[in-house]
């Protein structure tokens, strides 16, 4: 059982209308695009620059086929793996 008395509807509406809305939503910082859309393969680590590689052999990355000679931007770790496995030409 609720022991607090209800206020009449007219009083509640009057109180709400006298309150001025002065609060504004806090400013949100501008969203920075952190993803580089041209980078293929694993995600680029924070603060790392993409590395350009040229494929030496046909290779499929994330379901996309790339022919030999294709120039791609990849993360430094992925570039090292591609070169080690013979898929990319040595730098």
Backbone as CSV, one residue per row, in Angstrom:
resi,resn,N_x,N_y,N_z,CA_x,CA_y,CA_z,C_x,C_y,C_z
1,UNK,0.835,-1.176,0.000,0.000,0.000,0.000,0.881,1.241,0.000
2,UNK,0.561,2.211,-0.831,1.337,3.433,-0.947,0.827,4.446,0.073
3,UNK,1.723,4.911,0.960,1.289,5.820,2.021,1.475,7.293,1.652
4,UNK,2.097,7.599,0.516,2.276,8.995,0.118,1.037,9.487,-0.616
5,UNK,0.558,10.663,-0.249,-0.642,11.170,-0.915,-0.323,11.648,-2.326
6,UNK,-1.262,11.514,-3.219,-1.098,11.983,-4.594,-1.440,13.453,-4.674
7,UNK,-0.712,14.179,-5.522,-1.038,15.577,-5.775,-2.093,15.624,-6.870
8,UNK,-2.962,16.602,-6.822,-3.922,16.736,-7.923,-3.206,17.015,-9.235
9,UNK,-3.765,16.584,-10.329,-3.150,16.726,-11.643,-2.927,18.178,-12.019
10,UNK,-3.788,19.078,-11.650,-3.641,20.492,-11.998,-2.408,21.087,-11.330
11,UNK,-2.146,20.740,-10.085,-0.971,21.263,-9.376,0.322,20.745,-10.003
12,UNK,0.350,19.496,-10.393,1.538,18.899,-10.984,1.855,19.564,-12.318
13,UNK,0.854,19.794,-13.129,1.071,20.417,-14.430,1.559,21.846,-14.260
14,UNK,1.054,22.564,-13.276,1.476,23.937,-13.039,2.924,23.987,-12.599
15,UNK,3.337,23.054,-11.736,4.721,23.027,-11.269,5.678,22.720,-12.421
16,UNK,5.298,21.781,-13.281,6.167,21.400,-14.391,6.317,22.524,-15.401
17,UNK,5.263,23.286,-15.623,5.331,24.339,-16.626,6.127,25.541,-16.137
18,UNK,6.236,25.745,-14.808,6.988,26.890,-14.296,8.477,26.628,-14.263
19,UNK,8.877,25.361,-14.312,10.301,25.040,-14.308,10.876,25.307,-15.699
20,UNK,11.911,26.122,-15.714,12.559,26.417,-16.991,13.608,25.354,-17.272
21,UNK,13.672,24.926,-18.498,14.672,23.937,-18.888,15.923,24.694,-19.297
22,UNK,16.932,24.641,-18.433,18.169,25.375,-18.711,19.328,24.436,-18.995
23,UNK,19.142,23.160,-18.742,20.233,22.221,-18.979,20.313,21.876,-20.460
24,UNK,21.534,21.827,-20.941,21.748,21.387,-22.317,22.601,20.136,-22.274
25,UNK,22.501,19.371,-23.295,23.283,18.139,-23.356,24.761,18.499,-23.443
26,UNK,25.608,17.746,-22.746,27.040,18.043,-22.819,27.564,17.846,-24.238
27,UNK,28.486,18.693,-24.609,29.052,18.611,-25.953,29.835,17.315,-26.091
28,UNK,29.574,16.606,-27.171,30.294,15.361,-27.423,31.496,15.664,-28.296
29,UNK,32.620,15.038,-28.000,33.791,15.282,-28.855,33.541,14.755,-30.260
30,UNK,34.147,15.399,-31.217,33.998,14.979,-32.609,34.576,13.576,-32.772
31,UNK,33.868,12.741,-33.489,34.313,11.365,-33.718,35.436,11.376,-34.746
32,UNK,36.552,10.821,-34.358,37.684,10.745,-35.283,37.650,9.394,-35.970
33,UNK,37.821,9.405,-37.250,37.874,8.155,-38.000,39.221,7.509,-37.749
34,UNK,39.204,6.370,-37.058,40.451,5.697,-36.740,40.735,4.555,-37.700
35,UNK,39.753,4.179,-38.466,39.957,3.088,-39.402,40.413,3.624,-40.750
36,UNK,41.389,2.976,-41.305,41.856,3.336,-42.635,41.190,2.349,-43.592
37,UNK,40.294,2.800,-44.466,39.537,1.866,-45.289,40.374,1.123,-46.314
38,UNK,41.534,1.632,-46.676,42.352,0.986,-47.689,43.193,-0.157,-47.127
39,UNK,43.247,-0.303,-45.816,44.054,-1.352,-45.197,43.277,-2.660,-45.257
40,UNK,43.920,-3.710,-45.769,43.292,-5.025,-45.851,43.973,-5.954,-44.864
41,UNK,43.292,-7.034,-44.536,43.843,-8.000,-43.597,43.538,-7.617,-42.167
42,UNK,44.369,-8.079,-41.226,44.143,-7.781,-39.808,44.142,-6.276,-39.541
43,UNK,43.463,-5.888,-38.474,43.325,-4.471,-38.123,44.686,-3.839,-37.844
44,UNK,44.768,-2.567,-38.158,45.983,-1.790,-37.942,46.101,-1.464,-36.459
45,UNK,47.230,-1.785,-35.807,47.387,-1.452,-34.385,47.348,0.060,-34.177
46,UNK,46.943,0.469,-32.985,46.861,1.885,-32.653,48.244,2.522,-32.762
47,UNK,48.323,3.609,-33.499,49.567,4.346,-33.648,50.492,3.835,-34.735
48,UNK,50.148,2.720,-35.369,51.005,2.160,-36.420,50.577,2.700,-37.778
49,UNK,51.531,2.858,-38.647,51.253,3.305,-40.015,51.146,2.083,-40.922
50,UNK,50.236,2.113,-41.906,50.134,0.976,-42.826,51.371,0.864,-43.707
51,UNK,51.625,-0.353,-44.158,52.789,-0.643,-44.999,52.282,-1.075,-46.370
52,UNK,52.900,-0.560,-47.422,52.536,-0.950,-48.782,53.308,-2.206,-49.167
53,UNK,52.587,-3.197,-49.684,53.232,-4.422,-50.163,52.727,-4.711,-51.576
54,UNK,53.543,-5.411,-52.340,53.170,-5.872,-53.673,53.132,-7.385,-53.622
55,UNK,52.002,-7.957,-53.993,51.864,-9.407,-53.930,52.673,-10.077,-55.036
56,UNK,53.355,-11.145,-54.680,54.143,-11.913,-55.632,53.323,-13.066,-56.206
57,UNK,52.278,-13.470,-55.491,51.437,-14.587,-55.902,49.972,-14.216,-55.687
58,UNK,49.090,-14.984,-56.336,47.657,-14.818,-56.112,47.376,-15.088,-54.639
59,UNK,46.552,-14.233,-54.019,46.249,-14.407,-52.599,44.839,-13.919,-52.312
60,UNK,44.142,-14.597,-51.417,42.800,-14.203,-50.994,42.881,-13.692,-49.564
61,UNK,42.405,-12.461,-49.352,42.411,-11.857,-48.028,40.988,-11.428,-47.719
62,UNK,40.440,-11.911,-46.623,39.081,-11.580,-46.186,38.048,-11.820,-47.291
63,UNK,38.220,-12.892,-48.068,37.257,-13.247,-49.108,37.431,-12.507,-50.421
64,UNK,38.433,-11.642,-50.516,38.681,-10.900,-51.751,39.938,-11.461,-52.415
65,UNK,39.846,-11.764,-53.700,40.992,-12.296,-54.438,41.853,-11.151,-54.962
66,UNK,43.154,-11.270,-54.766,44.114,-10.278,-55.265,45.098,-10.988,-56.182
67,UNK,45.285,-10.489,-57.400,46.207,-11.126,-58.346,47.659,-10.764,-58.031
68,UNK,48.605,-11.492,-58.618,50.011,-11.113,-58.453,50.232,-9.694,-58.965
69,UNK,51.048,-8.935,-58.262,51.326,-7.560,-58.651,50.402,-6.546,-57.999
70,UNK,49.363,-7.005,-57.285,48.443,-6.082,-56.610,49.188,-5.364,-55.484
71,UNK,48.970,-4.066,-55.390,49.599,-3.271,-54.336,48.561,-3.020,-53.254
72,UNK,48.887,-3.402,-52.018,47.960,-3.318,-50.897,48.588,-2.566,-49.735
73,UNK,47.743,-1.982,-48.910,48.186,-1.410,-47.640,47.770,-2.391,-46.549
74,UNK,48.726,-2.811,-45.737,48.458,-3.765,-44.663,49.170,-3.297,-43.397
75,UNK,48.845,-3.935,-42.285,49.522,-3.613,-41.028,50.962,-4.106,-41.105
76,UNK,51.870,-3.508,-40.339,53.279,-3.926,-40.386,53.476,-5.409,-40.050
77,UNK,52.730,-5.925,-39.073,52.866,-7.337,-38.706,52.414,-8.251,-39.837
78,UNK,51.311,-7.860,-40.493,50.795,-8.674,-41.589,51.738,-8.617,-42.790
79,UNK,52.352,-7.472,-43.032,53.330,-7.350,-44.118,54.507,-8.290,-43.862
80,UNK,54.934,-8.355,-42.627,56.057,-9.238,-42.267,55.671,-10.705,-42.504
81,UNK,54.443,-11.068,-42.129,53.980,-12.447,-42.350,53.864,-12.766,-43.827
82,UNK,53.310,-11.821,-44.618,53.163,-12.063,-46.060,54.527,-12.240,-46.724
83,UNK,55.482,-11.424,-46.336,56.831,-11.549,-46.919,57.488,-12.853,-46.495
84,UNK,57.305,-13.240,-45.238,57.897,-14.478,-44.740,57.330,-15.716,-45.408
85,UNK,56.056,-15.668,-45.798,55.408,-16.797,-46.435,55.547,-16.763,-47.962
86,UNK,56.182,-15.715,-48.490,56.429,-15.633,-49.925,55.295,-15.030,-50.728
87,UNK,54.256,-14.485,-50.085,53.142,-13.879,-50.814,53.435,-12.455,-51.256
88,UNK,54.346,-11.776,-50.599,54.678,-10.399,-50.952,56.155,-10.319,-51.309
89,UNK,56.454,-9.390,-52.214,57.849,-9.201,-52.603,58.619,-8.562,-51.451
90,UNK,59.899,-8.907,-51.305,60.700,-8.305,-50.231,60.823,-6.795,-50.430
91,UNK,60.877,-6.078,-49.327,60.963,-4.622,-49.400,62.357,-4.146,-49.707
